[in-house]
Amino acid sequence: MTGSREQAKSSRNYRAGVAVALVTSFLTVWTTIVRDDGHGIGFFLLILATGTGWFAAWFRPAGMARTMVGVAIMQALLGLAIATAPSTTNVPGGPFKILLFSGVFMMLWLVSAAFFHAAAKGAPEATAAHHA
């Protein structure tokens, strides 16, 4: 009975991780289109990295958690690169805004990673061994 509960909790965590990542991806696309500041390709590459990482992990929660941590790091580095770019420093408040934007999105990627990590911890041993 306990295994069934853990499996259900793991499934909920997995679905929550997917939901947070999809919402974050949608918000990334939407804000990139709204801003239209010429830095959009970098943010679209974050979404591409997410999909590629999930596929490479065969959609297993442990690998997806690592992917989300990697994407969060990419988000932070991209934000830092854009914030220190000469074109951004000429805009009043530009560096602060991009660092704030990247920080919020980095946290969303990490929330998704936390859900996937929790799902991986609750995954049944047989399933984890089967997919390894």
All heavy atoms as an XYZ file, in Angstrom:
978
protein
N       0.821     -1.193      0.000
C       0.000      0.000      0.000
C       0.862      1.253      0.000
O       0.561      2.201     -0.680
C      -0.921     -0.043      1.236
C      -1.949      1.047      1.216
S      -3.135      0.769     -0.090
C      -4.615      1.089      0.761
N       1.942      1.226      0.774
C       2.815      2.387      0.848
C       3.465      2.647     -0.502
O       3.611      3.776     -0.922
C       3.903      2.194      1.930
O       3.261      1.833      3.130
C       4.708      3.445      2.116
N       3.847      1.578     -1.194
C       4.452      1.720     -2.519
C       3.513      2.395     -3.494
O       3.922      3.194     -4.325
N       2.225      2.089     -3.387
C       1.230      2.696     -4.260
C       1.117      4.196     -3.989
O       0.998      4.992     -4.919
C      -0.117      2.020     -4.049
O      -1.119      2.664     -4.786
N       1.175      4.572     -2.707
C       1.118      5.988     -2.339
C       2.349      6.731     -2.835
O       2.250      7.845     -3.335
C       1.012      6.136     -0.825
C      -0.372      6.462     -0.390
C      -0.389      6.779      1.080
N      -1.355      5.856      1.651
C      -1.328      5.362      2.852
N      -0.361      5.680      3.664
N      -2.239      4.552      3.273
N       3.514      6.118     -2.669
C       4.754      6.744     -3.130
C       4.741      6.902     -4.647
O       5.208      7.912     -5.174
C       5.963      5.915     -2.708
C       6.279      6.021     -1.237
C       7.464      5.172     -0.836
O       8.262      4.805     -1.728
O       7.590      4.867      0.352
N       4.218      5.892     -5.329
C       4.141      5.958     -6.786
C       3.200      7.078     -7.225
O       3.497      7.815     -8.162
C       3.668      4.623     -7.341
C       4.033      4.404     -8.776
C       3.764      2.966     -9.189
O       3.053      2.225     -8.521
N       4.335      2.573    -10.309
N       2.075      7.236     -6.547
C       1.130      8.306     -6.878
C       1.753      9.674     -6.602
O       1.613     10.601     -7.408
C      -0.159      8.146     -6.076
N       2.477      9.791     -5.483
C       3.137     11.055     -5.149
C       4.227     11.355     -6.176
O       4.376     12.487     -6.622
C       3.729     10.984     -3.747
C       4.287     12.286     -3.261
C       4.733     12.179     -1.824
C       5.274     13.506     -1.342
N       5.738     13.429      0.029
N       4.969     10.329     -6.570
C       6.005     10.495     -7.586
C       5.394     10.946     -8.902
O       5.925     11.833     -9.577
C       6.762      9.176     -7.775
O       7.704      9.283     -8.806
N       4.254     10.378     -9.257
C       3.565     10.749    -10.486
C       3.093     12.200    -10.433
O       3.215     12.935    -11.417
C       2.382      9.816    -10.716
O       1.680     10.174    -11.873
N       2.576     12.620     -9.280
C       2.139     14.020     -9.125
C       3.330     14.969     -9.228
O       3.236     16.021     -9.863
C       1.417     14.222     -7.790
C      -0.016     13.739     -7.790
C      -0.772     14.223     -6.565
N      -0.151     13.890     -5.295
C      -0.348     12.758     -4.623
N      -1.157     11.839     -5.107
N       0.263     12.551     -3.474
N       4.442     14.611     -8.607
C       5.640     15.443     -8.685
C       6.149     15.534    -10.123
O       6.560     16.603    -10.574
C       6.744     14.902     -7.770
C       6.485     15.201     -6.320
O       5.899     16.218     -5.978
N       6.920     14.314     -5.445
N       6.119     14.425    -10.833
C       6.553     14.404    -12.229
C       5.676     15.331    -13.075
O       6.175     16.164    -13.830
C       6.499     12.969    -12.762
C       7.051     12.797    -14.145
C       8.394     12.503    -14.338
C       6.230     12.923    -15.266
C       8.918     12.323    -15.609
C       6.745     12.756    -16.539
C       8.078     12.454    -16.709
O       8.590     12.282    -17.975
N       4.363     15.191    -12.916
C       3.431     16.038    -13.669
C       3.606     17.511    -13.308
O       3.544     18.386    -14.169
C       1.987     15.589    -13.439
C       1.647     14.291    -14.149
C       0.156     14.006    -14.142
N      -0.454     14.070    -12.841
C      -0.677     13.032    -12.043
N      -0.328     11.830    -12.435
N      -1.246     13.190    -10.870
N       3.851     17.791    -12.021
C       4.071     19.185    -11.596
C       5.359     19.729    -12.217
O       5.398     20.881    -12.646
C       4.141     19.267    -10.076
N       6.400     18.910    -12.282
C       7.649     19.332    -12.914
C       7.461     19.657    -14.385
O       7.974     20.668    -14.881
N       6.713     18.804    -15.071
C       6.414     19.054    -16.487
C       5.594     20.330    -16.627
O       5.875     21.174    -17.486
C       5.673     17.851    -17.123
C       5.143     18.201    -18.502
C       6.597     16.631    -17.208
N       4.593     20.503    -15.772
C       3.732     21.689    -15.852
C       4.528     22.974    -15.633
O       4.378     23.938    -16.395
C       2.594     21.583    -14.834
N       5.391     22.992    -14.620
C       6.187     24.195    -14.348
C       7.113     24.482    -15.527
O       7.253     25.632    -15.956
C       6.986     24.056    -13.033
C       7.978     25.189    -12.862
C       6.036     24.003    -11.841
N       7.737     23.444    -16.070
C       8.638     23.646    -17.209
C       7.883     24.147    -18.442
O       8.376     25.022    -19.162
C       9.378     22.353    -17.538
N       6.692     23.617    -18.687
C       5.909     24.069    -19.843
C       5.433     25.505    -19.667
O       5.479     26.303    -20.612
C       4.727     23.132    -20.087
C       5.076     21.745    -20.626
C       3.818     20.881    -20.727
C       5.785     21.833    -21.961
N       4.993     25.849    -18.460
C       4.570     27.231    -18.197
C       5.761     28.172    -18.336
O       5.652     29.254    -18.934
C       3.917     27.351    -16.796
C       3.779     28.802    -16.362
C       2.558     26.663    -16.793
N       6.915     27.769    -17.828
C       8.117     28.596    -17.939
C       8.512     28.771    -19.397
O       8.880     29.872    -19.825
C       9.275     27.983    -17.132
O       8.841     27.794    -15.781
C      10.496     28.871    -17.153
N       8.413     27.702    -20.176
C       8.723     27.793    -21.609
C       7.765     28.737    -22.315
O       8.182     29.583    -23.113
C       8.659     26.409    -22.258
O       9.641     25.564    -21.728
N       6.468     28.610    -22.001
C       5.476     29.503    -22.603
C       5.755     30.957    -22.229
O       5.731     31.848    -23.091
C       4.060     29.113    -22.158
C       3.022     30.123    -22.555
C       2.568     30.174    -23.861
C       2.537     31.034    -21.631
C       1.625     31.133    -24.239
C       1.596     31.989    -21.999
C       1.141     32.028    -23.308
N       6.035     31.199    -20.947
C       6.317     32.567    -20.506
C       7.594     33.108    -21.145
O       7.683     34.295    -21.459
C       6.429     32.624    -18.979
C       5.125     32.439    -18.211
C       5.390     32.350    -16.707
C       4.136     33.548    -18.528
N       8.564     32.241    -21.370
C       9.798     32.652    -22.042
C       9.495     33.114    -23.455
O       9.953     34.171    -23.887
C      10.821     31.501    -22.056
O      11.159     31.160    -20.709
C      12.073     31.880    -22.808
N       8.716     32.327    -24.180
C       8.352     32.692    -25.554
C       7.535     33.978    -25.550
O       7.805     34.904    -26.319
C       7.571     31.553    -26.246
C       6.989     32.001    -27.569
C       8.471     30.340    -26.445
N       6.549     34.052    -24.677
C       5.659     35.210    -24.653
C       6.421     36.493    -24.320
O       6.273     37.505    -25.001
C       4.535     34.962    -23.650
C       3.554     36.080    -23.565
C       2.716     36.524    -24.542
C       3.320     36.916    -22.433
N       1.964     37.580    -24.080
C       2.320     37.831    -22.791
C       3.846     36.957    -21.149
C       1.853     38.789    -21.899
C       3.372     37.905    -20.273
C       2.388     38.812    -20.665
N       7.256     36.446    -23.262
C       7.981     37.652    -22.888
C       9.025     38.033    -23.932
O       9.309     39.215    -24.124
C       8.662     37.505    -21.514
O       9.521     36.366    -21.537
C       7.641     37.378    -20.407
N       9.583     37.039    -24.600
C      10.558     37.334    -25.653
C       9.886     38.030    -26.831
O      10.428     38.987    -27.387
C      11.254     36.038    -26.123
O      11.921     35.460    -24.994
C      12.271     36.306    -27.205
N       8.699     37.588    -27.182
C       7.958     38.222    -28.278
C       7.528     39.631    -27.879
O       7.646     40.580    -28.656
C       6.741     37.360    -28.682
C       7.226     36.074    -29.357
C       5.803     38.132    -29.600
C       6.143     35.048    -29.579
N       7.057     39.795    -26.638
C       6.602     41.109    -26.168
C       7.760     42.092    -26.114
O       7.637     43.232    -26.550
C       5.913     40.983    -24.785
C       5.694     42.342    -24.155
C       4.602     40.240    -24.916
N       8.900     41.666    -25.581
C      10.056     42.570    -25.460
C      10.670     42.887    -26.816
O      11.041     44.013    -27.074
C      11.135     41.953    -24.574
C      10.882     42.119    -23.115
C      11.963     41.480    -22.350
N      12.123     40.147    -22.957
C      13.136     39.361    -22.820
N      14.105     39.703    -22.110
N      13.186     38.193    -23.395
N      10.859     41.885    -27.644
C      11.449     42.055    -28.980
C      12.692     42.951    -28.923
O      12.789     43.961    -29.611
C      10.420     42.615    -29.956
C      10.913     42.552    -31.402
O      11.760     41.703    -31.697
O      10.450     43.370    -32.217
N      13.650     42.554    -28.076
C      14.849     43.362    -27.895
C      16.076     42.814    -28.630
O      17.186     43.304    -28.441
C      15.164     43.524    -26.410
C      15.402     42.188    -25.716
O      15.345     41.141    -26.373
O      15.642     42.202    -24.494
N      15.891     41.807    -29.446
C      16.991     41.258    -30.220
C      17.757     40.152    -29.523
O      18.698     39.603    -30.084
N      17.362     39.798    -28.312
C      18.050     38.735    -27.584
C      17.237     37.448    -27.557
O      17.578     36.520    -26.832
C      18.331     39.167    -26.138
C      19.188     40.383    -26.057
N      18.724     41.574    -25.554
C      20.467     40.601    -26.422
C      19.691     42.474    -25.601
N      20.754     41.909    -26.131
N      16.197     37.368    -28.327
C      15.258     36.252    -28.273
C      15.850     34.900    -28.585
O      15.460     33.903    -27.981
N      16.811     34.834    -29.498
C      17.339     33.531    -29.895
C      17.971     32.806    -28.710
O      17.833     31.598    -28.571
C      18.335     33.648    -31.080
C      18.666     32.272    -31.650
C      19.595     34.365    -30.671
C      17.531     31.631    -32.370
N      18.622     33.540    -27.830
C      19.225     32.915    -26.652
C      18.187     32.271    -25.757
O      18.386     31.170    -25.245
N      17.066     32.949    -25.584
C      16.013     32.408    -24.735
C      15.307     31.230    -25.401
O      14.914     30.283    -24.730
C      15.019     33.515    -24.346
C      15.658     34.565    -23.494
C      15.919     35.824    -24.003
C      16.021     34.299    -22.183
C      16.520     36.797    -23.223
C      16.627     35.259    -21.387
C      16.882     36.502    -21.915
N      15.168     31.276    -26.718
C      14.584     30.134    -27.412
C      15.504     28.919    -27.325
O      15.046     27.779    -27.277
C      14.279     30.474    -28.875
C      13.152     31.457    -29.039
C      13.248     32.502    -29.925
C      11.982     31.332    -28.308
C      12.214     33.415    -30.086
C      10.940     32.243    -28.450
C      11.060     33.286    -29.344
N      16.808     29.149    -27.283
C      17.752     28.039    -27.145
C      17.628     27.365    -25.779
O      17.899     26.168    -25.659
C      19.178     28.522    -27.388
C      19.491     28.864    -28.843
C      20.894     29.444    -28.965
C      19.341     27.653    -29.744
N      17.197     28.102    -24.764
C      16.945     27.486    -23.461
C      15.830     26.449    -23.562
O      15.922     25.364    -22.989
C      16.561     28.549    -22.432
C      17.641     29.522    -22.000
C      17.033     30.619    -21.139
C      18.744     28.812    -21.265
N      14.793     26.794    -24.297
C      13.679     25.864    -24.471
C      14.133     24.657    -25.279
O      13.782     23.512    -24.969
C      12.485     26.576    -25.135
C      11.994     27.700    -24.215
C      11.360     25.596    -25.445
C      11.037     28.657    -24.873
N      14.934     24.894    -26.304
C      15.483     23.793    -27.099
C      16.344     22.884    -26.229
O      16.272     21.656    -26.347
C      16.282     24.346    -28.276
C      16.876     23.321    -29.222
C      15.781     22.521    -29.915
C      17.743     24.017    -30.263
N      17.148     23.468    -25.353
C      17.988     22.673    -24.453
C      17.128     21.824    -23.516
O      17.482     20.676    -23.207
C      18.904     23.585    -23.647
N      16.009     22.379    -23.076
C      15.099     21.625    -22.213
C      14.584     20.384    -22.924
O      14.667     19.269    -22.401
C      13.916     22.509    -21.769
O      14.421     23.632    -21.063
C      12.946     21.744    -20.897
N      14.060     20.570    -24.123
C      13.536     19.429    -24.887
C      14.611     18.405    -25.214
O      14.389     17.189    -25.101
N      15.775     18.877    -25.592
C      16.876     17.975    -25.927
C      17.307     17.187    -24.691
O      17.540     15.974    -24.774
C      18.069     18.773    -26.489
O      17.638     19.501    -27.631
C      19.216     17.866    -26.862
N      17.409     17.864    -23.567
C      17.798     17.189    -22.325
C      16.781     16.149    -21.888
O      17.143     15.057    -21.450
N      15.515     16.483    -22.004
C      14.481     15.517    -21.636
C      14.540     14.293    -22.534
O      14.418     13.168    -22.069
C      13.101     16.157    -21.721
C      12.780     17.120    -20.630
C      13.615     17.595    -19.659
C      11.524     17.726    -20.399
N      12.953     18.471    -18.848
C      11.662     18.580    -19.275
C      10.291     17.666    -21.029
C      10.617     19.327    -18.767
C       9.243     18.423    -20.527
C       9.408     19.233    -19.405
N      14.718     14.528    -23.815
C      14.794     13.412    -24.755
C      16.016     12.554    -24.450
O      15.937     11.328    -24.448
C      14.829     13.930    -26.199
C      14.831     12.847    -27.227
C      13.694     12.115    -27.505
C      16.001     12.551    -27.909
C      13.703     11.106    -28.452
C      16.034     11.543    -28.864
C      14.880     10.814    -29.135
N      17.151     13.195    -24.197
C      18.383     12.459    -23.889
C      18.240     11.658    -22.595
O      18.860     10.598    -22.449
C      19.560     13.426    -23.776
N      17.430     12.145    -21.668
C      17.200     11.451    -20.400
C      16.092     10.403    -20.519
O      15.738      9.785    -19.521
C      16.840     12.453    -19.311
N      15.563     10.232    -21.690
C      14.456      9.308    -21.944
C      13.259      9.621    -21.050
O      12.539      8.728    -20.628
C      14.899      7.856    -21.763
C      15.828      7.396    -22.817
C      17.138      7.722    -22.942
C      15.524      6.554    -23.930
N      17.678      7.134    -24.050
C      16.707      6.400    -24.681
C      14.370      5.911    -24.362
C      16.774      5.648    -25.835
C      14.446      5.142    -25.508
C      15.630      5.018    -26.232
N      13.087     10.905    -20.740
C      11.957     11.395    -19.951
C      11.889     10.761    -18.567
O      10.827     10.684    -17.974
C      10.632     11.228    -20.715
C      10.611     12.027    -21.986
C      10.962     11.440    -23.192
C      10.292     13.367    -21.972
C      10.971     12.179    -24.362
C      10.301     14.112    -23.136
C      10.635     13.516    -24.338
N      13.039     10.335    -18.043
C      13.113      9.818    -16.672
C      13.330     11.002    -15.735
O      14.073     11.936    -16.050
C      14.233      8.798    -16.541
C      13.943      7.517    -17.322
C      15.049      6.536    -17.106
N      16.311      7.130    -17.563
C      17.196      6.515    -18.312
N      16.981      5.276    -18.704
N      18.313      7.115    -18.672
N      12.695     10.982    -14.572
C      12.727     12.155    -13.698
C      14.122     12.572    -13.232
O      14.401     13.771    -13.130
C      11.832     11.768    -12.516
C      11.634     10.305    -12.613
C      11.854      9.914    -14.030
N      15.013     11.650    -12.948
C      16.356     12.032    -12.472
C      17.107     12.811    -13.548
O      17.722     13.849    -13.274
C      17.145     10.795    -12.059
N      17.046     12.329    -14.772
C      17.706     13.028    -15.873
C      17.046     14.354    -16.193
O      17.722     15.332    -16.544
N      15.734     14.400    -16.041
C      15.018     15.652    -16.292
C      15.352     16.682    -15.216
O      15.456     17.880    -15.507
C      13.514     15.386    -16.382
C      13.160     14.567    -17.632
S      11.476     13.945    -17.626
C      10.564     15.396    -18.085
N      15.562     16.227    -13.979
C      15.969     17.144    -12.908
C      17.338     17.743    -13.225
O      17.541     18.956    -13.086
C      16.006     16.403    -11.564
N      18.270     16.906    -13.680
C      19.594     17.419    -14.051
C      19.491     18.388    -15.223
O      20.183     19.405    -15.258
C      20.533     16.258    -14.392
C      20.977     15.479    -13.164
C      22.065     14.479    -13.490
N      21.635     13.429    -14.391
C      21.052     12.304    -14.021
N      20.817     12.063    -12.749
N      20.709     11.395    -14.918
N      18.627     18.097    -16.170
C      18.420     18.993    -17.308
C      17.931     20.358    -16.831
O      18.421     21.395    -17.276
C      17.413     18.392    -18.303
O      17.948     17.182    -18.840
C      17.101     19.360    -19.430
N      16.975     20.359    -15.922
C      16.423     21.626    -15.437
C      17.466     22.446    -14.677
O      17.493     23.674    -14.796
C      15.192     21.382    -14.550
C      14.008     20.753    -15.259
S      13.263     21.827    -16.505
C      14.237     21.527    -17.924
N      18.335     21.779    -13.926
C      19.412     22.504    -13.241
C      20.349     23.111    -14.287
O      20.765     24.271    -14.171
C      20.174     21.580    -12.265
C      21.440     22.249    -11.747
C      19.276     21.174    -11.102
N      20.671     22.338    -15.316
C      21.521     22.853    -16.389
C      20.895     24.039    -17.107
O      21.577     25.023    -17.413
N      19.596     23.966    -17.363
C      18.902     25.071    -18.029
C      18.870     26.298    -17.115
O      19.021     27.432    -17.593
C      17.486     24.642    -18.475
C      16.664     25.823    -18.945
C      17.581     23.590    -19.584
N      18.706     26.095    -15.810
C      18.730     27.226    -14.873
C      20.101     27.912    -14.897
O      20.187     29.145    -14.878
C      18.398     26.748    -13.455
N      21.160     27.123    -14.973
C      22.502     27.696    -15.064
C      22.662     28.452    -16.383
O      23.208     29.559    -16.413
C      23.569     26.595    -14.910
C      23.545     26.044    -13.483
C      24.954     27.118    -15.277
C      24.351     24.774    -13.293
N      22.169     27.861    -17.468
C      22.214     28.543    -18.764
C      21.446     29.861    -18.702
O      21.891     30.869    -19.254
C      21.638     27.644    -19.857
C      22.493     26.458    -20.215
S      21.665     25.285    -21.319
C      21.273     26.304    -22.708
N      20.296     29.857    -18.049
C      19.478     31.069    -17.902
C      20.267     32.153    -17.175
O      20.279     33.310    -17.590
C      18.192     30.753    -17.125
C      17.306     31.952    -16.862
C      16.443     32.308    -18.045
O      15.727     31.468    -18.554
N      16.498     33.543    -18.481
N      20.936     31.774    -16.097
C      21.717     32.741    -15.323
C      22.867     33.303    -16.156
O      23.106     34.522    -16.159
C      22.246     32.080    -14.051
N      23.572     32.440    -16.866
C      24.703     32.900    -17.674
C      24.241     33.777    -18.834
O      24.890     34.775    -19.158
C      25.505     31.699    -18.179
C      26.244     30.903    -17.103
C      26.879     29.648    -17.700
C      27.270     31.771    -16.407
N      23.122     33.406    -19.444
C      22.580     34.212    -20.535
C      22.163     35.584    -20.021
O      22.451     36.607    -20.633
C      21.393     33.506    -21.196
C      20.697     34.251    -22.326
C      21.660     34.494    -23.490
C      19.475     33.466    -22.794
N      21.501     35.614    -18.870
C      21.104     36.886    -18.272
C      22.305     37.754    -17.952
O      22.297     38.963    -18.213
N      23.351     37.147    -17.429
C      24.568     37.893    -17.115
C      25.226     38.434    -18.384
O      25.661     39.586    -18.420
C      25.543     36.992    -16.357
C      26.808     37.644    -15.831
C      26.467     38.744    -14.836
C      27.696     36.595    -15.182
N      25.251     37.615    -19.432
C      25.843     38.060    -20.700
C      25.066     39.230    -21.298
O      25.660     40.205    -21.776
C      25.896     36.899    -21.691
N      23.739     39.142    -21.266
C      22.917     40.216    -21.834
C      23.003     41.470    -20.959
O      23.080     42.586    -21.470
C      21.460     39.748    -22.014
C      21.392     38.645    -23.079
C      20.559     40.917    -22.401
C      20.040     37.962    -23.177
N      23.021     41.286    -19.632
C      23.063     42.438    -18.730
C      24.369     43.223    -18.874
O      24.389     44.428    -18.653
C      22.885     41.985    -17.287
N      25.438     42.554    -19.234
C      26.727     43.235    -19.360
C      27.044     43.637    -20.798
O      28.108     44.205    -21.057
C      27.865     42.348    -18.817
O      27.866     41.105    -19.527
C      27.692     42.105    -17.321
N      26.131     43.367    -21.717
C      26.343     43.746    -23.117
C      26.252     45.265    -23.255
O      25.442     45.908    -22.576
C      25.304     43.085    -24.016
N      27.069     45.853    -24.130
C      27.020     47.312    -24.310
C      25.638     47.834    -24.695
O      25.235     48.904    -24.241
C      28.029     47.568    -25.435
C      28.962     46.412    -25.366
C      28.136     45.249    -24.903
N      24.901     47.074    -25.492
C      23.569     47.543    -25.898
C      22.612     47.607    -24.711
O      21.710     48.433    -24.678
C      22.995     46.636    -26.984
O      22.852     45.317    -26.493
N      22.796     46.761    -23.724
C      21.927     46.759    -22.548
C      22.334     47.843    -21.558
O      21.479     48.467    -20.924
C      21.974     45.391    -21.847
O      21.657     44.381    -22.803
C      20.982     45.305    -20.711
N      23.622     48.077    -21.435
C      24.077     49.082    -20.458
C      23.668     50.494    -20.850
O      23.606     51.378    -19.997
C      25.603     49.016    -20.259
O      26.248     49.191    -21.517
C      26.019     47.703    -19.646
N      23.365     50.716    -22.127
C      22.921     52.038    -22.587
C      21.450     52.305    -22.294
O      21.001     53.436    -22.388
C      23.179     52.200    -24.085
C      24.667     52.212    -24.406
O      25.479     52.602    -23.574
N      25.018     51.790    -25.602
N      20.698     51.259    -21.951
C      19.269     51.405    -21.647
C      19.127     51.674    -20.149
O      19.666     50.923    -19.332
C      18.501     50.116    -22.029
C      17.046     50.210    -21.628
C      18.657     49.820    -23.507
N      18.413     52.729    -19.766
C      18.236     53.007    -18.330
C      17.548     51.841    -17.615
O      16.472     51.398    -18.018
C      17.345     54.256    -18.304
C      17.471     54.853    -19.667
C      17.776     53.739    -20.605
N      18.210     51.312    -16.600
C      17.652     50.182    -15.846
C      17.756     48.860    -16.580
O      17.260     47.853    -16.080
N      18.355     48.835    -17.737
C      18.435     47.628    -18.553
C      19.099     46.450    -17.865
O      18.521     45.355    -17.802
N      20.314     46.627    -17.316
C      20.970     45.500    -16.652
C      20.162     44.944    -15.482
O      20.041     43.728    -15.328
C      22.305     46.087    -16.178
C      22.572     47.205    -17.122
C      21.215     47.775    -17.435
N      19.585     45.834    -14.674
C      18.790     45.373    -13.539
C      17.577     44.567    -14.011
O      17.270     43.508    -13.467
C      18.330     46.558    -12.677
C      17.388     46.146    -11.577
C      17.863     45.503    -10.454
C      16.020     46.387    -11.692
C      16.991     45.102     -9.441
C      15.146     45.995    -10.689
C      15.643     45.347     -9.560
N      16.888     45.078    -15.024
C      15.681     44.404    -15.524
C      16.007     43.021    -16.060
O      15.287     42.055    -15.792
C      15.008     45.246    -16.608
C      14.325     46.479    -16.072
C      13.719     47.305    -17.198
C      13.153     48.598    -16.691
N      12.656     49.459    -17.775
N      17.092     42.908    -16.830
C      17.417     41.602    -17.407
C      17.882     40.630    -16.327
O      17.582     39.440    -16.383
C      18.437     41.708    -18.569
C      18.454     40.414    -19.391
C      19.816     42.017    -18.080
C      17.204     40.109    -20.126
N      18.604     41.124    -15.324
C      19.020     40.244    -14.229
C      17.819     39.782    -13.402
O      17.748     38.624    -12.991
C      20.053     40.938    -13.344
C      21.432     41.124    -13.968
C      22.333     41.930    -13.047
C      22.066     39.787    -14.331
N      16.866     40.682    -13.183
C      15.645     40.316    -12.474
C      14.848     39.291    -13.276
O      14.410     38.265    -12.738
C      14.792     41.562    -12.203
C      13.472     41.330    -11.472
C      13.738     40.802    -10.064
C      12.667     42.618    -11.416
N      14.676     39.557    -14.569
C      13.969     38.641    -15.467
C      14.623     37.261    -15.432
O      13.952     36.242    -15.251
C      13.981     39.223    -16.889
C      13.482     38.297    -17.952
C      12.137     38.187    -18.207
C      14.368     37.548    -18.715
C      11.665     37.331    -19.205
C      13.920     36.698    -19.698
C      12.560     36.587    -19.944
N      15.931     37.229    -15.606
C      16.641     35.947    -15.631
C      16.585     35.254    -14.278
O      16.482     34.024    -14.215
C      18.089     36.141    -16.062
O      18.136     36.414    -17.436
N      16.640     36.029    -13.195
C      16.551     35.433    -11.869
C      15.216     34.759    -11.613
O      15.161     33.656    -11.061
N      14.145     35.410    -12.017
C      12.805     34.828    -11.847
C      12.682     33.542    -12.664
O      12.215     32.508    -12.160
C      11.705     35.841    -12.236
C      10.347     35.168    -12.342
C      11.665     36.988    -11.236
N      13.131     33.586    -13.906
C      13.017     32.404    -14.750
C      13.959     31.296    -14.292
O      13.615     30.111    -14.375
C      13.240     32.767    -16.222
C      11.995     33.312    -16.856
C      11.613     34.625    -16.649
C      11.178     32.510    -17.625
C      10.448     35.129    -17.212
C      10.013     32.992    -18.190
C       9.647     34.312    -17.991
N      15.121     31.655    -13.783
C      16.038     30.656    -13.240
C      15.367     29.923    -12.076
O      15.456     28.693    -11.967
C      17.324     31.327    -12.782
C      18.362     30.343    -12.269
S      19.835     31.147    -11.637
C      19.215     31.815    -10.112
N      14.680     30.663    -11.221
C      13.988     30.034    -10.095
C      12.871     29.100    -10.568
O      12.671     28.036     -9.989
C      13.430     31.094     -9.140
C      14.508     31.885     -8.404
S      15.738     30.853     -7.564
C      14.727     30.030     -6.374
N      12.166     29.490    -11.633
C      11.129     28.607    -12.163
C      11.717     27.303    -12.688
O      11.165     26.224    -12.464
C      10.333     29.324    -13.263
C       9.408     30.435    -12.788
C       8.866     31.232    -13.979
C       8.262     29.862    -11.970
N      12.864     27.391    -13.385
C      13.522     26.166    -13.863
C      13.937     25.296    -12.681
O      13.823     24.065    -12.718
C      14.737     26.488    -14.724
C      14.481     27.192    -16.016
C      14.993     28.397    -16.394
C      13.665     26.761    -17.129
N      14.547     28.725    -17.659
C      13.737     27.747    -18.127
C      12.887     25.633    -17.360
C      13.061     27.639    -19.341
C      12.207     25.527    -18.570
C      12.291     26.514    -19.547
N      14.413     25.928    -11.596
C      14.836     25.171    -10.422
C      13.650     24.553     -9.680
O      13.778     23.474     -9.092
C      15.657     26.065     -9.481
C      17.046     26.444    -10.014
C      17.717     27.442     -9.078
C      17.915     25.211    -10.222
N      12.504     25.209     -9.695
C      11.298     24.615     -9.107
C      10.929     23.345     -9.876
O      10.622     22.308     -9.280
C      10.121     25.622     -9.099
C       8.799     24.935     -8.797
C      10.386     26.733     -8.094
N      11.002     23.421    -11.187
C      10.749     22.238    -12.006
C      11.749     21.132    -11.663
O      11.378     19.966    -11.520
C      10.829     22.598    -13.494
O      10.627     21.466    -14.294
N      13.026     21.490    -11.512
C      14.056     20.510    -11.150
C      13.734     19.854     -9.813
O      13.908     18.635     -9.654
C      15.425     21.178    -11.095
N      13.253     20.649     -8.853
C      12.918     20.110     -7.531
C      11.776     19.093     -7.629
O      11.823     18.043     -6.971
C      12.549     21.240     -6.583
N      10.789     19.388     -8.433
C       9.689     18.427     -8.621
C      10.197     17.136     -9.262
O       9.828     16.037     -8.841
C       8.564     19.028     -9.476
C       7.625     19.916     -8.716
C       7.425     21.231     -9.101
C       6.908     19.444     -7.623
C       6.553     22.055     -8.417
C       6.027     20.253     -6.919
C       5.847     21.561     -7.320
N      11.042     17.249    -10.272
C      11.580     16.042    -10.917
C      12.470     15.258     -9.958
O      12.457     14.031     -9.953
C      12.344     16.393    -12.195
C      11.454     16.786    -13.334
C      11.664     17.964    -14.017
C      10.403     15.978    -13.735
C      10.850     18.339    -15.068
C       9.575     16.337    -14.779
C       9.797     17.518    -15.451
N      13.238     15.971     -9.140
C      14.086     15.299     -8.154
C      13.218     14.521     -7.165
O      13.522     13.375     -6.825
C      14.957     16.327     -7.430
C      15.844     15.729     -6.390
N      16.932     14.947     -6.702
C      15.791     15.774     -5.031
C      17.509     14.546     -5.593
N      16.836     15.036     -4.560
N      12.142     15.147     -6.701
C      11.223     14.467     -5.780
C      10.574     13.266     -6.462
O      10.405     12.213     -5.837
C      10.154     15.445     -5.288
N      10.241     13.405     -7.740
C       9.649     12.282     -8.469
C      10.657     11.149     -8.614
O      10.293      9.977     -8.508
C       9.172     12.738     -9.847
N      11.913     11.475     -8.840
C      12.950     10.446     -8.987
C      13.168      9.706     -7.668
O      13.381      8.490     -7.667
C      14.254     11.083     -9.456
N      13.107     10.421     -6.550
C      13.288      9.785     -5.243
C      12.140      8.844     -4.924
O      12.332      7.844     -4.250
C      13.424     10.841     -4.160
C      14.753     11.561     -4.191
C      14.834     12.617     -3.129
C      14.963     11.974     -1.776
N      15.261     12.922     -0.701
N      10.949      9.150     -5.422
C       9.780      8.326     -5.136
C       9.519      7.255     -6.174
O       8.584      6.485     -6.039
N      10.356      7.201     -7.209
C      10.150      6.205     -8.266
C      10.441      4.809     -7.720
O      11.403      4.609     -6.989
C      11.044      6.503     -9.464
N       9.623      3.832     -8.082
C       9.858      2.472     -7.620
C      11.187      1.937     -8.155
O      11.609      2.264     -9.255
C       8.682      1.675     -8.184
C       7.814      2.626     -8.893
C       8.457      3.964     -8.902
N      11.844      1.118     -7.363
C      13.153      0.571     -7.733
C      13.096     -0.208     -9.039
O      13.972     -0.107     -9.873
C      13.682     -0.342     -6.622
C      14.025      0.397     -5.350
C      15.150      1.403     -5.553
O      16.093      1.084     -6.291
O      15.081      2.490     -4.963
N      12.064     -0.998     -9.241
C      11.972     -1.817    -10.454
C      11.911     -0.941    -11.693
O      12.554     -1.234    -12.698
C      10.738     -2.723    -10.383
N      11.161      0.142    -11.614
C      11.057      1.040    -12.759
C      12.378      1.742    -13.007
O      12.832      1.850    -14.140
C       9.953      2.100    -12.526
O       8.747      1.425    -12.203
C       9.751      2.971    -13.731
N      13.035      2.189    -11.948
C      14.316      2.873    -12.097
C      15.367      1.912    -12.662
O      16.144      2.279    -13.534
C      14.778      3.424    -10.757
N      15.380      0.664    -12.204
C      16.352     -0.303    -12.710
C      16.041     -0.683    -14.155
O      16.944     -0.879    -14.961
C      16.336     -1.546    -11.825
N      14.767     -0.747    -14.481
C      14.364     -1.099    -15.841
C      14.809     -0.044    -16.841
O      15.217     -0.354    -17.941
C      12.844     -1.279    -15.888
C      12.308     -1.478    -17.273
N      12.541     -2.620    -17.987
C      11.585     -0.670    -18.073
C      11.966     -2.503    -19.178
N      11.379     -1.328    -19.251
N      14.730      1.233    -16.469
C      15.062      2.309    -17.381
C      16.551      2.644    -17.381
O      16.994      3.391    -18.223
C      14.279      3.579    -17.034
C      12.815      3.452    -17.339
N      12.350      3.235    -18.598
C      11.735      3.497    -16.529
C      11.032      3.173    -18.562
N      10.642      3.317    -17.305
N      17.294      2.140    -16.419
C      18.726      2.518    -16.332
C      19.579      1.963    -17.428
O      19.343      1.235    -18.241
C      19.293      2.072    -14.997
